[in-house]
């Protein structure tokens, strides 16, 4: 058995916080997920609205636990104790982009808010290729929206004009 001492670094603290948040979200999932829309007393979706968040939170919890176990088994030798000013700035900018994404999801819809967020994240991560940013920011959200709404029957917020365009384009 390996008796290596577990070192608490920024990574381990982050993993513990994410693990606690994921487990608490799983426990209170019924309060966090809205009840599905009903038409004449029947649900519009055959899938329970808590299914996908439950799956994602379970996988996230398992990955956090596995990573913590790996950190215990083989702690990294070269761990920086403190983040630099530039790293803190990048973290706050990323957090701001995610806040913006959450705030624009309902008023702008899934497609527009996701395109804006992925463009900003691509620029923050250093991508300068217009073709690459355009592909990720436009093609990705469209395919994800179509897969979620048409294949999985999951309701995502979207502007009425965009939903009409999707329906007429796909003849659904």
KADA-V303181 format. One record per residue. N is the residue number from 0. RES is the residue in one letter. PHI is phi in whole degrees, -180 to 180 (999 if undefined). NEAR is the number of other C-alpha atoms within 12 Angstrom. D_FIRST is the distance of its C-alpha to the first C-alpha in whole Angstrom. Layout:
# KADA-V303181
N;RES;PHI;NEAR;D_FIRST, N;RES;PHI;NEAR;D_FIRST
This chain:
# KADA-V303181
0;X;999;5;0, 1;X;-82;12;4, 2;X;-104;9;6, 3;X;-65;15;9, 4;X;-72;12;12, 5;X;-77;19;14, 6;X;-101;23;17, 7;X;-91;19;20, 8;X;-116;22;23, 9;X;-60;15;26, 10;X;-67;22;24, 11;X;-69;26;21, 12;X;-62;18;24, 13;X;-62;16;26, 14;X;-63;26;23, 15;X;-65;26;23, 16;X;-64;19;27, 17;X;-64;25;27, 18;X;-62;26;25, 19;X;-62;21;27, 20;X;-63;20;30, 21;X;-67;27;29, 22;X;-67;25;28, 23;X;-63;19;31, 24;X;-65;24;34, 25;X;-65;26;32, 26;X;-64;18;33, 27;X;-103;16;37, 28;X;-60;25;37, 29;X;-62;18;40, 30;X;-85;13;42, 31;X;-91;15;41, 32;X;-102;18;42, 33;X;-70;14;46, 34;X;-70;18;48, 35;X;-70;21;49, 36;X;-64;17;53, 37;X;-122;12;55, 38;X;-119;9;59, 39;X;55;7;61, 40;X;81;8;58, 41;X;-115;11;56, 42;X;-68;17;53, 43;X;-78;18;53, 44;X;-123;22;50, 45;X;-81;17;48, 46;X;-97;20;45, 47;X;-64;23;43, 48;X;-66;26;43, 49;X;-91;26;40, 50;X;-63;20;38, 51;X;-68;20;37, 52;X;-60;26;36, 53;X;-64;24;34, 54;X;-65;19;33, 55;X;-63;18;32, 56;X;-67;26;30, 57;X;-66;26;28, 58;X;-65;19;27, 59;X;-61;25;27, 60;X;-63;27;25, 61;X;-64;21;22, 62;X;-66;19;22, 63;X;-64;27;22, 64;X;-63;23;19, 65;X;-62;18;17, 66;X;-68;23;18, 67;X;-62;28;16, 68;X;-65;20;13, 69;X;-66;19;14, 70;X;-63;26;15, 71;X;-70;21;11, 72;X;-71;17;9, 73;X;-141;17;12, 74;X;-67;22;15, 75;X;-72;19;18, 76;X;-85;12;19, 77;X;-100;9;23, 78;X;-111;15;24, 79;X;-77;14;27, 80;X;-76;13;27, 81;X;-126;12;31, 82;X;-81;15;33, 83;X;-78;11;36, 84;X;-60;10;39, 85;X;-67;12;40, 86;X;-67;15;36, 87;X;-63;13;37, 88;X;-62;14;41, 89;X;-63;20;39, 90;X;-65;18;37, 91;X;-68;15;40, 92;X;-65;20;42, 93;X;-62;23;40, 94;X;-60;18;40, 95;X;-63;18;43, 96;X;-63;26;44, 97;X;-67;21;42, 98;X;-65;15;44, 99;X;-59;24;47, 100;X;-60;27;46, 101;X;-64;21;45, 102;X;-75;17;48, 103;X;-96;23;50, 104;X;-60;23;49, 105;X;-76;19;52, 106;X;-69;17;55, 107;X;-99;24;54, 108;X;90;27;52, 109;X;-63;36;49, 110;X;-63;35;50, 111;X;-68;30;52, 112;X;-67;32;49, 113;X;-70;36;47, 114;X;-63;32;49, 115;X;-65;28;49, 116;X;-64;34;45, 117;X;-68;31;44, 118;X;-64;32;47, 119;X;-64;28;46, 120;X;-67;27;42, 121;X;-61;25;43, 122;X;-66;23;45, 123;X;-65;23;43, 124;X;-81;17;40, 125;X;104;14;43, 126;X;-73;17;44, 127;X;-124;15;48, 128;X;-81;15;49, 129;X;-62;15;52, 130;X;-64;14;51, 131;X;-67;18;47, 132;X;-63;25;48, 133;X;-63;22;50, 134;X;-65;18;49, 135;X;-69;27;45, 136;X;-82;29;47, 137;X;-110;25;50, 138;X;-72;21;49, 139;X;-58;23;45, 140;X;-62;28;47, 141;X;-64;29;50, 142;X;-65;21;47, 143;X;-65;23;45, 144;X;-63;30;48, 145;X;-64;27;49, 146;X;-64;16;46, 147;X;-68;20;45, 148;X;-83;25;49, 149;X;-92;20;50, 150;X;-86;15;47, 151;X;-98;19;45, 152;X;58;21;48, 153;X;-99;26;46, 154;X;-86;29;49, 155;X;-116;29;48, 156;X;-67;23;51, 157;X;-151;27;53, 158;X;-68;20;57, 159;X;-59;17;60, 160;X;-62;14;61, 161;X;-71;21;58, 162;X;-63;25;57, 163;X;-65;14;61, 164;X;-64;15;61, 165;X;-61;21;58, 166;X;-63;15;59, 167;X;-71;11;63, 168;X;-68;11;61, 169;X;-96;11;59, 170;X;54;9;62, 171;X;-101;12;60
